[in-house]
Amino acid sequence: MSSLDPTWVERQADISHHPQSIRIGPVDYQIVVVENLISDDQKLNGQIMYNPSVIKLDEDMGPQMTRKVLWHETLHAILTHAGIDNEPENIVDALAYGIIAILRDNPWMRELVNNQDIP
């Protein structure tokens, strides 16, 4: 076992500890990690399937990319539930990176969501 790449072990540990589902609006999406995620002969990092309410994540990503891709697919769902379809991928990526950075760099923003005392 000493021949294992430590980066690979970290990736696997991070992916194995993510939640198994996420509620987006009125829908609970199952989060599934898959090997070699491909659609239409294209390698994907993530994919959202509205029926049957599944978010697929490719297993071959590091922790930071896994978080970004989960946010990316979550944002697709939010936009689709709001009736906004066919949004450009670069816009969804920009939002995902931006939200992660804001929440990481400003912990008080996370607390605002859960603080019942703030109007």
N, C-alpha and C positions, 0 to 999 in steps of 0.2 A: 503493500500500500504506500510505501514511501515515494513511489514514482508518480503519485497524483499531483497534478498541477494545483498549487494552493489557490489560484484564481478560480479554477473550476470548482473547488470545494466551497469557496465563498459564494459563487453563483448559485450552486445547488442549495446551500443553506438558506440564502435569501429567498429564493423562489419557494422553497418548501414552507416558509413561515408566513406567506401572504394570506390574507383572508380568502375563504372559499367562495364568498359572494359579496356583491355590492348592490345596495339599493340606489337606484337612480330614478327619481320621480316615483311613479307608482310601480315600477318593475324591479324585481330582484334578478340580477344577472349572476349566473354561476361563473366563477373564474376558473379556467382550466389551463393547465400548463401542458403544452404538446411538444413533441419532438418533430423538428423539421417542418415548421408551419409554412405551407405553400398553398397559394390560391392562383388559379389561372397561370400555372407555371412560373409564378413569381414568389420568391422567398419573402416572407413577412415576419415582422417582429410581433405584431398583434393584429387581431381581427375581432370585430364585434358582429355577432349574429343576432338580429332582433327577434327572430323566431328560430330557435328556441330560447332566447334570452341568455346567451353565452358570450363571454369575453374570452378569447383564446390568446395566450401569451406563449411565444416561442421559448423553449427552455434554455437556449444558448445565449442568454443575455446576462450581463452583470447587474448588480443591485441598482445602480443609478439608472441604467437604461430600462430595467424592469419597471421602476417607479414612473419614469417618463412615459413609457408605452401604456401603462395602466391608466394614467391621467389622460393620455391621448384618446384612448378608446372610450373613456368615461365622457370626455368632452363631445365626442361624436354622438353618444347617446343623449346627452343634454340638448344638443342642437337639434337632433332628429325629433326628440320629444316636443321641442318647441316649434316644429314645423320648418326648420331650416335644413334643407337637404343639399347634398353636393357641395359642401363647403370645401374650399381648397385645403389640401393637406398641410401646406406651409402655414396657414392660419391656425389650424388645430395644433400643430407642433409648437408654434410661437406661444399660444395660450398655455399649453402643457408645461413648457419650460418656464414660462413666467409665473404660473401658479406655484410650481415647486419651489422656485427661487424665493418668492415672497413668503411662503409658509416656512421655508427653511431659515431665512434670514431675519424674519420678524415673528418670533414665537408668540408674541402678544396677539397677532392676527388670528392664530389658531384658538387662543383663549376667548376671543370675542364671540366665536361661534357657540361655545359652550357656556358662556357666562349669562346666566338668567337675569342678572341685575342690570344689565345694560339695555336701555330701551331700543 
